Amino acid sequence: MATMPFWEKMLKRANTTSLSVLLAVASISCVLFLYYTQNSFLEAFEAKTYDLRFKDLRGPIQPNPDIAIIAIDDKSIAELGRYPWSRDRYAHLIDRLSSARAKAVIFDIFFPERDTDANDRLFAASIKRAGNVVLAAAVHFDKDDRVTSITRSLPEIERGTAGVGLINQLPDDDGVIRRIPLLLEKDNKQIPSLGLLAAMLALGESGFTPGDFDIALGDRRIPVDSEYHMWINYVGGPGVYPRYSFADVMNGRVPAEKLKDKILFIGVTALGVYDMRVTPFSGNTPGVELHATVADNIISQRYIRQGGIEALIDIAFIVVLGALAYFLTIRLNLYGAIPAMIISLAGYIWFTNYMFTAGLWINIIYPTVSAIVALLVGGSFRYLVLERDAREMRSMFSSYLSPKLVARLEKDPEAAKIGGYNKEVTVLFTDIKGFTSFSEAHPPQEVVSRLNEYLGAMVQVIEKHDGTIDKFIGDGIMAYWGAPLAQPDHAKLAIKCIKAIDEGMKVLRTKWLAVGMEPFTIRGGIQSGEVVAGNVGLAGKKMEYTVIGDTVNQAARFEGTAKYYGVNYLVGEETYQRTRDVCQYREMDKIRVVGKHLPVTIYEPLDGLSMLNQETAKLFESALTLYRAREWVQALSAFNAVLDVAPGDKPSKIYVERCEYFMQTPPAADWDGVFNRAEK
């Protein structure tokens, strides 16, 4: 059968490549779609990586040394009494901070209800004298997240402040606060957050300019999203900023130099007051520290950016890692692609952490998902399409082909050309001498046991020499080299194999003799040439890969002819020509086998496979030359000389008989020296 046309192979390969590329593009596009739509499930995982980077990868960083917390803590409550306190205490605190020349005093507290008139006036006067006090406010939202109202301090108290800042925080669905609104609109007016207002006061800025994705504060550009939310770059867990007890500061127990030029946030840290927030570092972080952190981010310009540039980087890595995972899966296999991708993803995570420390939030989850999806899609495509032929090869050849050759077939199934193709091969037939008599003389169980031991040993030898075992024919073996994979040295492999078989049989015979068992000896025939190799049988029922043709028939005839000549092996002319440089031979005869008109020359391999050595074999060749020259008397003498050296050499005995016959009955004048073999 003719081989598959080149254009058909190219079309098949092109179709497979196109499908592979289409699947890769589809898998990556799916992840890009999820990224674009901000899939809530994956976004939740990405948010957790935000926490992970703070707590476990980057860790705490040095806070701004000009920021401190005046804590309404358990100590202060124990000393000053039940909270909330009267406003004269806050007035005393502000006066104390003013005398210490604090830079800004930021209250994470609002005062919407009245105290005594005296205390309210005292508090308002202290605020006005200080000139650097900021009070808190809080807006309220409806179910559509629209601002409905605002809670703030009494107007007479607010009039003397440097500003009012919002303390609203926006926890994510899991309760963790990762971002904060810097601006909220109420009555067509943008109200800044407490942290932003504190930064403005610290920097001496009187105003801000909202942009599309930033807020301009002097020459600073604060990155925000379209709703003016800023990602909080946490500097550490609770207590990262210096804390001074409210009571200690109010009563002068904190040295003024520790308060001078500081931005002081006043807020609750006592657990019983329930102003605790969940952050990436801790589930119990005082809310006042969040506002201090926001001010720190703006003053120090240490932001976490997740804008257009970061989105482009995310998309690039979704594509790159997805394509890389798919390529590795197609080119290697899952066992090779998975470790390679683990290393690649580890490198990518290191890169994202490096960028995070530089203030850029590069997505981890979506590129990782892209790689995993590509691995799964690529692995499925490889299994269902690319490795389908390889699996068929393994199923077809694993029982009678060496593992090394099966592995080669899996990598290159086309090399086998299943379906009927011309191949150059070398075929070996072997048979146990006298096995029929042995079978009749021994119990069936012993016969099967011995046969299995013998066949098992021979299979190992043949597979070791990269041969393909075609079939067992009773006690016989048919094997070949050169199919399904081409093997340029197929004839030499076969000759090396029969030498190894002879050594293996010596080991078996020694073992059998040692336990009192009758040993086996074998004979074989070898021929090289062209055959048709392919599947034969009925598809879905009984199929086998085999070789057929005249070369196979000749090898089988040579095995039977070896019995006639009383030698272990006979090889044909083709095998002889291909291996004469690696093995010594003696020419045995020219014969015409049953069913053939043209004669073939047969040879017996020496090198330990024959009872003759090279010197005696030369005597035989000289005698054969005389025989073919019709010098019957001289040939007879020469063959007898061989028998003097090797009395058991049956070929010489056969030629002695022929010489004696032709001396009595000379052949015809056109005699060509060919022996017509009448038996198969």
N, C-alpha and C positions, 0 to 999 in steps of 0.2 A: 504494500500500500504506500502511496506517495506521502511524503511529509507535508505538514501543514504549510501552505504558501506563506511567504514572508509577509505579504500585505495583511493576511488574516491575523498573524501574530501581532503585527503592529496595531491593527484595529482593536484587537482584544486588549492589548496593553494600554492603548489610548483610552478605551472605554473605562478600564479599571482605574486609571489615573484620574480621569475626569470625575468619576464617582467619588474617589478618595478626596479630591480637592473640594468637591461639592459638600461632602459630609463635614470636612474640616471647617469650611466657611459657615455651614449651617450651625454647627455646635458653637462656634465663636459668636455668631450673630445672636444666638439665643441668649448668651450671657450678656452681650452688649445691650440687648433689649431689657433684660432684668436690671442692668445698671442704669439705663436711661429712665426706667419707670420707678427706680428706687424700691425694689421689692422689699416689703416690710420684714419678711423672714430673714433675708440676707442682711438687711440694714441693721437688724438687731444683733446679729453676729459681729458685724463690722464695729458696732458701738462697743461691744465687749473687747475688741482688739484695741480700741481707744483706751479703755481702762487698763488693759494688760500692758500697753506701752508705757503708761505712766508708772504703774506700780512695780512691774517686774522687769521691764526692759530698760527704760531710761532711768527710773528712780527719781528721788527728790533732787532738786537743784537749789542753789543759793538764793534765798529771797532778797528782795530789795531791803537794804539795811535801814532805810529811812521810814519804814512802815512798822508799826507796832499796834498791839491790841490792848485796850483797857477793858478788862474782863469783868462783867457782872457775874462773878463766880460764887461758888458755895461759901468761900471764905467771907466774901463781902456780905452775902445774905445773912450769914451767921452773926456778923458784927453789926450790920446796920438794920437788921430786922427784915420782916417779910417783904418780898418784892411784889408789886412795884412800890417804889419809894416816893416820898414827897419831892417836889421839884427844887426845894432849897438845897438838897444834896447835889443835884446836877449843877446848880448855880455855883456851889462851892468848888465842884470839880473843874468847871470851866475857868473860874478865877485862878485856880491852882495851875492849870495848863497855860493860861495866858501869862502868868508870872514866870513860868518856865520857858516861855517863848516857843511854844509848839507851833509848827507850821500850819497845820490844819487839824480840825477836830470834827470827825465824821460820826454822827449818831446813826446806828442801825436801829433806831427807835423813833417812833412818832408819838405825839402827845395830843390826841384828838379831844380828850376830856379835860374838864377843869379841875384844878387843885384849889387851894385857897387863893383868894385874890392876891394876897401878899406873896405867896410862893410863886404864882404865875408871873407877877411883876418882877420879882427878884430874878427869876430864871430868864425872862425876856431881856432884862437889863444886862445880865451877864453875857448873853449871846451877842447883844448889840455891841458891848464894849470889846469883846474878843474880835469880832469882825471876820472870823475864819471858821465859823461853825456851820456845818451842813446837817440838816435834819432829813429824816426818811419820810417816804410816802408810799402808798400801795394802791394800785388800781385794781378794779374788779371787772370780770369779764362775764358775758352771757354765754349761752351754749354754743354760739357761733364764733367764740373768741373775739368778740367785739367789746371794746372798753365801755363800760356802763357808768362807772363812778370811780371816785378816788377818795381814799382816806388819808388825811394829812393832819398836821398839828394845828392848834388854834391859830387864827390869823395874827393875833397880837404877839404870839411867840415867833411865828415865821418871819414877821416883818424885819427883824434884825439879823436874819441868817444870811450866809453867803450863798445859799441855794438850797433847793429841796431835790433829793434824788430818790428814784424809785427802787424798792427792794424786791420787786417781783422776780421770782426765779421759775424756770420752766423745766421741771424734771421730765426725763424721757419715760416711756411706758414702763420701764423696769425700775423707775424711781431714782435713777442716778442723774445728777445735774451735770451736764457736760457743756452746756452753753447758756448764755444769759442775754436777755434783750438789753441793748445799750440805750435804745430810744423806744418810747411808746407814745402814740398820739392821743391827745385828749383835747377836744374843742379846737381842732385844727392847730394844735401846738405840740411840738415834739418835746417831751419831758425826758431828760437824761436819767440814766441809772445812777445809783449811789456811787458805784465804782468809777463811772465816767466823770461824774461831778467832782469826786475826790481827786482824780488825776488832773482835771482842769485847774483846780485850786492849787495843787502842788506844782504844776507847770506854769502857773500864772496866765493861763488862757481864759479869756472871758466868754468865748463862744465856740461853736462847732458848725461844720457844714456837712449835712448828710449828702452822700453820693449814691450811685446805683448799688455798688458793692463795697463801699468804704465810708468812713466818717472822717472828715478832715478836722484835725485838731492842731492848728498852727501848721508846722511843716510835717506833722505826723499824719499817716494814713492808716486808720484802724480797719483791718479787714472784717467785713460782716457779710451776711447773706442779704437777700432782697428784703427781709423783714427786720434788718438791723440786729440780728442775733450774732453774738461773738462766741466762738469756741473758747472755753476757759483753758488756759495753759497752767495747770496746777503745778505749783512749785513743791508741794509736799503734803503730808498728812496733817492732822490736827496738831496745833502747837508749833507749826513751822515758823510763825512770826513770834517775836518776843511778846510775852503777856505780862501785864501788870494788873494786879488786883485793884478794882475800883476803890475799895476802902483804903488801900495803901496809898494810892495817888491822892485821893481826897484829903487824907490826913497827913500828907507830907512825908510819907515814909519811903517814897521813891525819889532818888536824887534828881534834881532839875536837869542836870546834864544828860540824863538818859531820855528826857522828853524834849529837849531842845531841838528845834528844826525837824521834828518828826511829824509824820502823817499818822494821826492817832485815830483808830476806829474803836468806837465804843459800842459794845454789844454783849449779849448774853452768852455765857459759856456753861452756866450751871445746867446739869442734865435735867433737873426737875422743872425747868421753865419751858422745855420742849422747843427749843429753836435749833434742833440738830438737823443736818442735811446729809444725804448720801452722795459721796463723791467717789471718783476712781480709787482714791487712796483709803477711804474709810467710810463706814456706815454711820459714824457719829462725828460729823464735822460741824462746828458752830457756824451758823449762817453768816455771822459777821466776817469770818475768814474768807468766804467766797467773794464778798465785796472788796476786801483787802487784796485778794488775788487779782481781781479784775483791774483795780487801780495799778497794781504792780505790773501786770501785763502791758498796760498802756504807757506807764512811765518808763519802763525798761525796754519797751518795744519788743517784747518776747511774745509773739502771737503764734497761734496754730492756724495755718491757712489751709482752706479747702475750697479753692476757687477754680477758675478756668484753666490755669496752667496745671494744677493738680489733677483736674478731670482729664485733660489730654494725656497726662502721664498714666493715669489709671487705664484709659482706653488703650494706650499703646501696649501696656503690659498684659491686658486682657487678650489682645491679639497675639503678642509675642509668645507668652507662656502657653496659650492654647495651641498655637501653631507648632511650637517646640514640642509639646507633649504629644501632639498627633504625629509629628514627624518621627519622633523617637519610637513611638509605638509601632508605626508602620515599618521603620527601618530595622528596629531591633525586635523585641517582643516585650510582653508585660514584665517578665523577670528582669530584663535589662532596662526597660523604660522607667519602671517605678523607682528604682534606686537613683537613676539619673535625674528624674523629676524631683525626688525628695531633696537631692543636693541643690538643684536649681531653685526650688522653692525656699530652701534654707537661705540660699544666697539672696533671694528676693526679699525675704523677711528681714535679713540683716540690712539690706538697702533701705527698706521702708523705715526701719528703726533709726538708721543714720539720718534719713531725711526728716524724721519726726523730731529728732534732737535739734535739727536746723529750723524747725517750725513749719514743716510741710507735712500734711496728713495725706499720705499715699495709701490708697485702698489695699488691704490685704485679702479680703474675702473674695471679691469678684475675680481677680486674676487667678486665685487658687481654685475657685470653682471652675473657671475656664480650663485650667490645666486638668482637673479631675474629669470634667465632662469630655474633654478631648481624649484623655486616656481611655475612658470607657467606650466612647464612640470608635476611636481608633482600634482599641483592642477587639471590639465586636466585629469591626470591618475586617481586621486581620484574620480573626477566627473564622468568620462566615464566608469570606471571599478569598483572601490571599492564602490562607493556610488550608483551604478546602482540598486543593490538589495534594498538598503535603500530607494531610491526614489520609487521603486515599492511598497515597504512596506507602505510608506507614502501615495501613491496614493490609495492603496488598503484599508488601515485601518483608515485613518485620519477622515473619515466621521462617523465612529461608534466605535472608540477606544479612550480611554483617551489619552491626550497628553503625559502623563508620560509613558504609555506603547508604544506609537508610537516612542518616543525618545529611549526607550530601544531596540525596533526593529531595528531602524536605526543603532544603535551601534552594534547589533548582529543579522543580518538578518537570520542567520542559526537557531536561536532559534525558529523561526516560523515554519520551516520545511514545507514550502508551497508545496502542491502537494498531500496530502492525507496521514495522519499519525495518529496512535492511540494516543489518549490523555486522561488523567484523568481530567475531568471537573465537574463543577456543573452548571446545567441549570435552568434558571428561566423563567417561563411563567406568565404573569399577564394579567388581563382582567378587564374592567370596568363593574361593576354590573349594569344591566338594561340599557346598553347603546343603545340597539335597540329601546326601548321605548322612551328614551330621544331623539333620533334622529328623531323619528316620530313626536314628540310633539314640536319640535323647528325648526326654519328656518335653512336651510343648512349653511348660513354664520355663524350663532351663533354656530352651531355644530362644524364646522371646527375651528373656533376661540378658543372655549373651549378645543377642542381636542389638538390643537397645544400648548396651554398653559400648559395642563396636560403633554403631551409628552415631552415638553421642560424641565419642572421641573424634570421629571423622568430621562431623559437623563443625566442631571447634577448630580443627585444623584448616578446613576449607574457608571458614569465615575469617580466620586470622589472616589468610592470604587473599582476602577480599573477593572470594568467589561467591557465586550465587547458586544456592542449592535448588535445583529445579524440582526434583522428586526422588522418592525412594521407590525402587522397583523390586519388591521383595527384599532380598539381601543386597541388591545393587543400589548404586547412587549415580544420579545424573547431576552434574554441576557444570557451570560455565563461567567464563570471564569475558567482559566486554559488553554486557547488557545487565540491567537496563541502562547503566551508565557506561559511557565509552571509557575504555582503558587501553591506551596505546600499547602497553606492555602485557596484554592479556595472555599471550603465549608463554612468556617468561614467568608470569605469576603461576600459571598452571604447572609448569615444570618444577618450580620451587615448591609448589604445594605437594606434588607426588613424592618429592624427596622427603618433605616433612611427614607425609602420610606413612612412608616407609619407616621413619624413625618412630612414629607413634605406634605402629604395629609391632615393632620390636619391643616396646615397653609393655604393650598388652600381652604379647606372647610370653614374655618373661613372667608377668604376673600370673597368667593362666597356668603356666607350667609349674610355678611355685606352689599352686594349690591343687595340682593334679588334674587340671582341666585340659581338654584337647585344644590346642591353639588353632587360630585361623591364619590363612595366608590369602592375599588378594591379588588380582590382576586388573589391568585397566587398559583402555584405549583412548587416545587423544588425537584430535584433529582440529585445525584452525581453518577458518574461512568465513564466507558470508552466509548469514541465516536471515530468516524473517523472525523478528521478535515482537511479541505483543500478546494481548489477551485473547484467549480462546475459550469457548464455552457459551453458555446461555446467560445473558445479563440478568441479574437478580436471583439466579438459581445456583449455577455452578460455573465459576470463572476462575481461570488461573493464567498467570503470566508465564510464558514459556518461549522457547526457541525451536524452530522447525526448519528443515531443509536438508540438503545433501550432506552438509558438513556434520550434522547431528547423526545422520544415518551411518556415515563412514566411521565416526568415533565409536558408535555402537558395534559396527562390524569389526573394528580393530580389537575391541575388548574380547569378542568371541574368537578372533584369529589368534590372539595371544595364547589362548588355550591350545590351539593346534601346534604352535611353535614352542610351547612349553616355557614361555618367558613371562615376566611379571607385567611389562608394559610394552605397548606398541604405539608409535606416533606416526602421523602422516607427514607427507612431504612439506605441506605448508607450515606445520609446527616446527619441523626440523629446520627449515630455512630461517625461521624467526628466532630460533633459540640455539643455533649451532655455536654461537659465541659464548654461551653460558653453560653448555652441557655437551659431553662427549657421547657420540652415538656409534653404533655399527649398523650399516645398511643390512636389512634382513632379507628383503625380497621385493620383487615386483609382482603384484597380484592383481587379478581382476575379480572384484567381489561380485556377489550375486546381484543381478539386475543392472550391472554397469558394463559398458563396452570398453571404456578407456581404462588402462591399467593405472595403478597407483603404487608408488614406492613407499615401503614401510621401514621404520627404523626402531631399533631398541635403544633406549637411553642407558648409558653406562653409569659412571659416578656412583657406584654402590648399589645400583638398581638391577644389575646383571651379575651372573656368575663369572663373566669374563672381565679381565682387566684390559687396559688399553693395548698392551703389547699383544695379548692373545687375540683381541679384536682385529688387529692389523693382519694377523695370520688368516683370520676368517675372511677379511676383505680380499686378500690375495687369492684365496681359494675361490671366492665368488667370481672374481674376474676371470679365472681359468674356466670356471663352469660356464659362464656366459659366452666364452670364446670356443665352447664345444671341445675343450681339452679335457675329456672325461677322465683319462687315466691320471693326469697331473692334478686335476681338481680333486679326484678321489684321494690321492695321496696327501694333498694339502688339508683337506677336511679331517682326515685321520690324524694329521699332526695336531690339529686343534683339539681333537678328542683325547690325544695323549696328555695334553695339558689340562683340559676340562672334560673329563669323561662323561659328565652329566649334561653336556650342552646338546639339547635336543635339536636345535636348528642344524648343527653339524651332522647329526645322525640322519636328519631328513635329507640333507644334500648328499650324503653318502649313498642313501637308497636311490636317489634320483640319478646319481652318476652311474651306479651299477645298472639301473634300468636303461638309461640312454646308451650305455655301452652295448647292451644287447639289442635295444630297439631305438636307433637314432631318431631324433625328431625330424620333422619336415624341414626343407631348405629355408622356408620363410619363418622358421621358429624365432620368436622375439625374446625368449628368456622369461616370459611372463607365466606365472602359475595361476591357473584358473581355479579360484576358490569355489567349491560347489556348495559349501555350507555357510549359513549366516553367522 
